[in-house]
Amino acid sequence: MIFIVVKFAVKPESADSFLEATRPFTEATRAEEGNLWFDWSRSVEDPNEFVLIEAFKDDAAEAHVSSDHFAAGLEAMRPLLRSTPQIISRQIEGEGWDRMGELQID
């Protein structure tokens, strides 16, 4: 799978509306056939930073970045951001989350 983590530094005046502004992009991406997950979080240390954790089946990421909703989503975000997002994108084995071996809950 392709595993991606992106950090978005959002303008303080846009932080409370950021998730709503990205909702069409989020919903369209989650509906893609090859999307495994697409989850937003807000930093507990910086309320103006959002983190996106997403994953796609190996052959689906190209279709995602070529889609109309991807381009529209980036344009919707652009005026809300303070700086260029930071990204980690890697191909890894598997197609889902594993259970944590060090902390088992029965």
C-alpha positions as CSV (number, residue, x, y, z in Angstrom):
1,M,0.0,0.0,0.0
2,I,1.0,3.6,-0.3
3,F,1.0,5.2,3.2
4,I,1.0,9.0,3.4
5,V,1.2,11.5,6.2
6,V,0.8,15.2,5.5
7,K,1.1,18.1,8.0
8,F,-0.8,21.3,7.1
9,A,0.1,24.6,8.8
10,V,-3.1,26.5,8.7
11,K,-3.6,30.3,9.2
12,P,-4.9,30.9,12.7
13,E,-8.0,32.7,11.3
14,S,-8.8,29.6,9.1
15,A,-8.1,26.8,11.7
16,D,-11.7,26.5,12.9
17,S,-13.1,26.3,9.4
18,F,-10.4,24.2,7.8
19,L,-12.0,20.7,8.1
20,E,-15.3,22.0,6.7
21,A,-13.5,23.7,3.8
22,T,-11.8,20.3,3.0
23,R,-15.0,18.2,3.4
24,P,-15.8,17.8,-0.3
25,F,-12.2,16.7,-1.0
26,T,-12.3,14.3,2.0
27,E,-15.6,12.7,1.1
28,A,-14.6,12.3,-2.6
29,T,-11.3,10.7,-1.7
30,R,-12.9,8.3,0.8
31,A,-15.3,7.2,-2.0
32,E,-12.4,6.3,-4.3
33,E,-12.2,2.6,-5.0
34,G,-8.5,2.2,-3.9
35,N,-8.7,4.4,-0.8
36,L,-8.0,2.4,2.4
37,W,-8.4,5.4,4.8
38,F,-8.2,9.2,4.8
39,D,-8.2,10.5,8.4
40,W,-7.7,14.1,9.7
41,S,-6.4,15.0,13.1
42,R,-5.7,18.3,14.8
43,S,-2.4,18.7,16.7
44,V,-2.8,18.8,20.5
45,E,0.3,21.0,20.6
46,D,-0.5,23.4,17.8
47,P,-4.2,24.1,17.1
48,N,-3.3,25.6,13.7
49,E,-1.7,22.3,12.5
50,F,-3.7,19.5,10.9
51,V,-2.3,16.0,10.1
52,L,-3.8,13.8,7.4
53,I,-3.1,10.1,7.5
54,E,-4.1,8.3,4.3
55,A,-3.5,5.1,2.5
56,F,-4.2,3.7,-0.9
57,K,-3.9,0.3,-2.6
58,D,-0.7,0.2,-4.5
59,D,-2.2,1.0,-7.9
60,A,-4.7,3.6,-6.7
61,A,-2.6,6.6,-5.6
62,E,-1.9,7.7,-9.2
63,A,-5.7,7.9,-9.9
64,H,-6.1,9.9,-6.7
65,V,-3.6,12.6,-7.6
66,S,-4.9,12.8,-11.1
67,S,-8.6,13.3,-10.1
68,D,-10.5,16.5,-10.5
69,H,-11.4,16.5,-6.7
70,F,-7.7,16.3,-5.8
71,A,-7.0,19.5,-7.8
72,A,-10.1,21.2,-6.4
73,G,-9.1,20.2,-2.9
74,L,-5.7,21.7,-3.2
75,E,-7.1,24.9,-4.5
76,A,-9.6,25.0,-1.6
77,M,-6.8,24.6,0.9
78,R,-4.3,27.0,-0.7
79,P,-5.7,30.3,0.7
80,L,-6.0,28.7,4.2
81,L,-2.4,27.6,4.6
82,R,0.6,29.4,6.1
83,S,3.2,27.3,4.3
84,T,3.8,24.4,2.0
85,P,2.6,21.2,3.6
86,Q,5.1,18.6,4.8
87,I,4.7,15.1,3.5
88,I,5.9,11.5,4.0
89,S,4.8,9.1,1.3
90,R,6.0,5.5,1.3
91,Q,5.1,2.2,-0.2
92,I,4.8,-0.4,2.5
93,E,3.6,-4.0,2.8
94,G,0.1,-4.7,3.9
95,E,-3.4,-3.2,3.3
96,G,-4.4,-2.2,6.8
97,W,-3.6,-1.6,10.4
98,D,-1.9,-4.3,12.5
99,R,-2.5,-4.9,16.2
100,M,0.1,-3.5,18.6
101,G,2.1,-6.3,20.0
102,E,3.5,-4.4,23.0
103,L,0.0,-3.4,24.3
104,Q,-2.6,-6.1,24.1
105,I,-6.1,-5.5,25.4
106,D,-8.4,-8.5,25.9
